[in-house]
Amino acid sequence: MKASSLTVRTPEGIVFSLPLAGPVTRFLAWTVDLACVSAAMTVAAGILGPLGLLSLDLHQAILAIVYVALSIGYAMLAEWMWRGQTLGKWLFRLRVVDEQGLKLRPEQVVVRNLLRFVDALPMFYLVGGAAVFLGRRAQRLGDVAAGTVVVRALPRREPDLETLLAGKFNSLRGHAHLEARLRQRVTPDEAALALRALLRRDGLDPAARVDLFHDIAGHFRRLVEFPVETTEGLTDEQYVRNVVDIVFRTRGDAAAS
């Protein structure tokens, strides 16, 4: 049965789905990338034009090498630098991802693009197109070999902090100097991780949820030590929520809610 989405389960027990890209949007993205390569080839042909006066065969051979380098090198470089996207994929909101939900590795980018020549046979990506239509995850042969899939990149939505944090008492806010110290010591990556954990907590396995918030809360407790009476009775998840409240919202925002 053909799947319409890629289901990923993280080590923390979070399960989420990414919609698979269809053959039509993938083809349209490819035409944009082809236009980019063609434009680059036009420039290269103009630069290498004088070589034709010396040897037509040499000129054509060098142009063929340049075309291969541009068509493969452009896709490899773009997908690695832009996290699985080329210009065409960006325009049509597509992205190459690892089929297990892990970070795309350099060797995966290399393999899937080197096999473009096989997928392109006999012309216009007929082999690759047939594989996409018939495969369960809409993978061309290069994707199967590299362990990658092409998904639709969903627009990022800003988290609703008011719904998440408003209307809940934060016992840590009784110590302004410790609040300031906490904001100073918590890095942006740590704050983002804590916020994501809170937003996805309902999708976590119960045991994984307890362990995750225990580790995050323990880290924050070591950064700044609040008085015992301030934290007594707080669960690890409540403690993390209070830290996120302090890091992401000012006293004025918290008071207004």
C-alpha positions, 0 to 999 in steps of 0.5 A, spaced: 500 500 500 502 506 497 503 511 503 501 518 503 506 520 509 512 519 512 511 517 520 517 518 524 518 516 531 524 519 535 528 516 541 524 520 546 518 517 544 515 523 539 511 520 533 510 525 527 508 525 520 511 528 514 507 529 507 510 525 502 512 529 495 508 527 489 511 526 482 508 532 479 511 537 484 517 533 484 518 534 476 516 541 477 521 543 482 526 539 477 524 543 471 526 549 475 533 546 477 534 544 470 533 551 468 538 554 473 543 549 470 542 551 463 543 558 465 550 556 468 551 552 462 550 558 457 555 562 461 560 557 461 559 556 454 560 563 453 567 563 457 569 557 453 567 559 446 574 561 444 576 553 445 572 551 439 576 555 435 582 551 437 579 544 437 571 543 436 572 536 439 576 539 445 571 544 446 565 539 446 568 534 451 570 540 456 562 542 455 560 535 457 564 535 463 562 542 465 555 540 464 556 533 469 559 537 474 554 543 474 548 538 474 551 534 479 555 539 483 549 544 484 544 539 487 549 536 492 551 543 494 544 546 495 541 540 498 547 539 503 548 547 504 540 548 504 538 542 509 535 538 503 533 543 498 535 546 492 532 552 489 526 548 485 525 544 492 525 551 496 520 554 491 515 548 491 516 547 499 519 540 498 525 537 502 530 531 502 530 528 509 533 521 511 527 516 511 528 515 519 527 522 521 535 523 522 539 529 520 541 528 512 548 525 512 553 528 506 554 521 503 546 520 502 546 527 498 552 524 494 549 517 493 542 520 491 545 525 486 550 520 483 544 516 481 540 521 478 544 518 471 540 512 472 533 515 474 534 519 468 534 513 463 532 513 458 530 520 458 526 525 462 527 521 468 522 515 466 526 510 470 526 515 476 518 517 475 516 510 475 520 508 481 516 514 484 509 512 482 510 504 484 514 505 490 511 505 497 514 512 499 515 515 492 522 514 492 526 514 486 532 509 485 537 514 488 532 515 494 532 508 495 539 507 495 541 513 499 535 512 504 532 518 503 525 521 501 522 527 499 517 530 503 513 537 503 516 542 507 510 544 512 510 552 514 513 553 521 508 556 526 510 560 531 508 557 538 502 560 542 506 562 548 500 565 551 496 558 551 501 554 553 504 559 559 498 564 561 494 563 567 499 559 571 502 561 577 510 561 577 513 561 583 520 562 580 518 569 579 519 571 586 526 572 585 528 578 580 535 577 581 535 569 580 530 570 574 536 575 571 541 570 572 537 564 569 536 568 563 543 570 562 545 563 563 540 559 559 542 558 551 538 559 546 538 552 544 537 550 551 531 554 551 528 552 544 529 545 546 525 546 553 520 549 549 519 544 544 519 539 549 513 542 552 509 543 546 510 536 544 509 533 551 502 530 549 505 526 544 511 523 548 510 516 551 509 516 559 515 514 561 519 518 556 516 524 558 518 523 565 525 522 563 525 527 558 523 533 563 527 530 569 533 531 565 531 538 562 529 540 569 535 537 572 540 541 568 536 548 569 536 547 577 544 546 576 544 553 572 541 557 577 539 554 584 532 557 587 530 557 594 527 550 596 521 554 598 520 556 591 521 550 588 518 545 593 512 541 590 514 542 583 514 537 578 520 537 573 515 538 568 512 544 572 519 547 573 521 547 566 514 550 564 516 556 569 523 556 566 520 557 559 516 562 562 521 566 565 526 566 558 521 567 553 516 572 557 518 579 561 514 580 567 510 585 564 507 579 559 506 575 564 502 580 569 498 582 563 496 574 562 
